[in-house]
C-alpha cells in the first residue's frame, strides 16, 4: 500500500472519530463552549503528551500550526453560539477551498482539473446535506465560521511544511485552548455534572480530540494537504449520521443524497491520488533508465 494511501486512511479514521462530537456534546449540560473546549483540551494534551513522550522544542511551523488549531476550535465553538450549527459546519468546511488557494500560491501552479472537480463535488455534497436546514443566521457567527474554515485550512497547509511536527503543533494548540478557557472555567456549574456528562466530557477530550489528532498528525505526514482536507469532510457528514442513530434525528432525503455524494468524492479522491502517484512513479522510473 502506497504511503499516501496509508496516510489518507489515517485521516479517514480521524474524521470518523472527530464526528462523534455531536453525540458527546448532547450528553453534557449547559456549559460555555469556550470552557468546554478548554476542559476537553486538557485531556487531549495528555493524549498527545503520552504519544510524543516529550515536549518538542517549538519552531515557526509548529507555532503556526498550534495557533491554527487553537483558532479553528475556538472560532467554531463561538460560531455555533451566534449562528445555526448547520451554517457553522458548512462554512468551516470551506477549508479545502482555502487549502487549494494556499497551495496554488505557494507552488505558483493551479491544482489539476480532477482535484478541483472532486473538491467541488465534496463541497456540494455538504451543502446538500444541510440545504433544508440552512438559514441566514447571524452575520457575526457566519464570519466566525469562515475564520474557523480559514484557520482549519492553515492547519492542513502548515502541517505540510518542512520541519513541522504535526503532533507537536496539535499538542501546543490544545495547550493554548486550555489557557484561553481559564476565564470561563469559573462560570461552569460543576454540580450539574453527573457520571454520564463526565464520561461525555472525557469522550470529547480523548475519543473526539486527542486520539483522532494523533491519527491526523500521522496521516498528514503521508499525504498532501488538499487530499487530507477533502477527506476530513467526512466529519461533517458522519456527525448527523451518529445523531440519527443514537438520538433518533433522521436526516431527510437531501441529507442522504449529500452523504452519498461526499463519500463518493472521498473515494474518488483516494483513487485519483493512488493512480496519480503510480503514474508519477512509473514516469520517474522511465526517466532514470
N, C-alpha and C positions, 0 to 999 in steps of 0.2 A: 504494500500500500504506500503510495507516494506521501512525502512529508506534508504537502499542503492538504491532502485529503484527510490525513490524521488530524491536522490542525482544525480543519472545518468540523470534524466530528466532536472535538473538544468544545468548540463554540456552540454546536447544536445542544450538547448536554448542559452547557452553561445557560443557554437560553431557556431550556426546559425548567431548570431549577429557578432561574430568575422569575419565571412566570407564576411561581407559587405565591408570590407576594399578596395577590388579591385575597386569597383564602385566609392567610395568616392575619392580615390587617382586619378582616371581618370579625376575627375572634378576640380582638383587643378592644377594650372600652375606650371611650373618648380620650384621646391623648394628642397633644400638639404634634403635628407632623415633624417639625424640626427636632423635637425631643425624642420622638420615636426613631427617627433616622440616626440620631446620636447614640441612643442606647443600643440599637441593633449593631451599630458600627463598633462598639466596644467588643462584642463577640466576634465580629468579622476581623478585627485587628488581631485577636488571639489566634484565630484560624490561620491567618497569613503568617503570623509570627512562628507558629508551630511548623508551618510548611517551609518557611525560609530558614528557621533555626538561627536567625541572626537579624540584625538591623543594618541593611546595606547602607553604605555612605551615599547620601543623595547627590545627584548631579543634575544638570539642567533638564535633560529629558525626563528624569524621574520626577522632579519637582513639577514640571509642566503637566505630566500625566496625573500626578496627585491632585493638582488644582482642578484638572478636568473631571476627575472622579467626584471630588467634593462639590463642584458647581453643578454637575449633572444630577446628582442625587438630591441636593437641597433645592435646586430650582424646580425639579419635577414635583417634589413634595409641596412646595409653595404654589405651583401652578394648579395642583389639584384643589387647593383651597380657594382659588379665585376664578376658576373656570370648570367646566364639566370634565370628568375623568376621561371621557371619550376624546374631547378636544386635546387634553393634555398628552395622552399617549400617542395620538396620531401626529401631533406637532413635534413631539420628541423624536419620533421615528422618521423625521425628515433627515436624520443623521447621515444616511448613505448619500444623500444629495450633497451634503457639505463635505463628506469624505471624498467624493468624486471631484468636487471643485478643488479641495486642498491638494489632492494627488495630481490633478491636471496642472495646477500652478507650479507645484514642486518639480514635476517631470517635464513641464512645458510640452505636454502631449496629452491629447484627449483620450479617454478610455475607448475601448472598442465599441462598435455599434451593438454587438451582442450584450455586453455588460450594461450599456445604457438601457436597452430594451428590457433586460431581466430586472434591473433596478426599478424601472417604471412599472413593470408588471407587479412587483412586490409591493410598491407603494400604493398602486391601485387596489390591490387586494386588501390592504389595511383600511383604506378609505371606504371600501365597500362594506367591510365588517361593521364599521361604525356609522354608516350612511344614515341609518334610521334613528341614530341617537345623537348625531351632531347638532349642535346649536351654536348660536353666535358666541355665547359665553362672555366672560369679562375680558375686556381688552388687555388688562394687566396680566391676567392669567395666561392668555394666549401668547403674549410676548415672553413671559417667563418660560413657557413650554418650548418656544422656539429657541430661547437661550439655552435651555436644557439640551435640545437637539444639537445645537452647535457645539456645546461642551462635550456631549457624547461622541460627536464626530472627532473632536480633538483627542479624546481618549484613544480611539482606534488609530488615528493618524500618528500621534506621538509615539504610541507603542510599536509602531513600525520603524522608528528611527534607530540609528546605531547608538550603542552604549546605554540604551534604556533597559530596565529590568521591570517588565510589566507587573509582576507580583509585588515588587517593592513599591512601585507607583501606586498600586491599589491600596497597599497597607498604609502608606503615608496619607493617601486620600481619605481613608476611613478615620485615621487619627485626626485629621482636620475636621471631619464631621463631628467627632466627639467633642472637640474644642468649641466648634460653632454652636453645639447644642447646650453648652453649660448654662447659659441664662434661662433656658426653657425647662431644665430638669426640675426646678423648684416649683413649677406650676402643675406638675403631674400629680394626680390623685392615686398614690400607690396603694391606698387601702382598697381601691376598687379592683385591683388585680387579683385574680384567682388562679388556680392551677392551670386552667385552660388558656387564659390570656398570657400567663407567664411562659408557658410552653410555646405559645404562638410567637411571643417576642424572641424566644430562643431560636425558633424556627426561622424567623426573619433574619437573625444575625448569622446563623450557621448555614442553614439549608438554602436560604434565598439570597444571601450576600457573600458569606465567607467562602464556602466550598465552590460555588459557581465562578467566583472571581479568580480562584486558583486555576480552575479549568480554563477560564478565559485567558489568563496570563500564559498558560501553556500553549493554547491554541493560537493566540495572536502572534506568537513567535514562529509559527509554522505555516501561516497563510497570509495573503495580503489583506490590507486594511479594508478595502472595498468589499471583498468577499465576506469577511468577518462581520462587517456592519449589515450586510444584506441578510446573512444567516441569523443574526441576532433579532431580526424582525419576528422570528418565531415567538419571542416572548409576548409581544402584543397580541398574537393570535391565540396562543395557548392559555393565556390568563383567563379570558372569558370561557374557555372550554372547561377549565378546572372549576370555575364558578358554577357553570351549568351542571357539572357532575355532582359537586359537593353541596351546592346551595340551591339547586333546582332552578336557576335562572337560565332558561333555554334560549339560545340565540335564534334569531329569525332566519328567514331564507337567505337574505342578503349576507348575514353573518356566516352562514355555512358556505356560501359561494366564495366569500372573501377568504375564509380559512383555506379552502381548496386552492385558490389562486396563489396565495403566499407559499404554501407547501410546494406547489409546482415550481414556483420561482426559485425556491431554495434548492430543490433537486436539480433544476436546470443549471443553476449557477455552479453546483458541485461538479456536474457532468462536464460543463464547459471548461472549468478550471483543470479537470483531470485530463481532458484531451488536448487542451492548450499547452499544458506542461509536457505531455508526451510528444507533441509536435515540436516544441522548442528543444527538448532533449534529443530528438532524432536529428534536428537541424544542426545542433552543436556537434553531434557525432559525425555527421556527414562532412561538416566543415573541417573537423580535426583530422579526418582521413584524407 
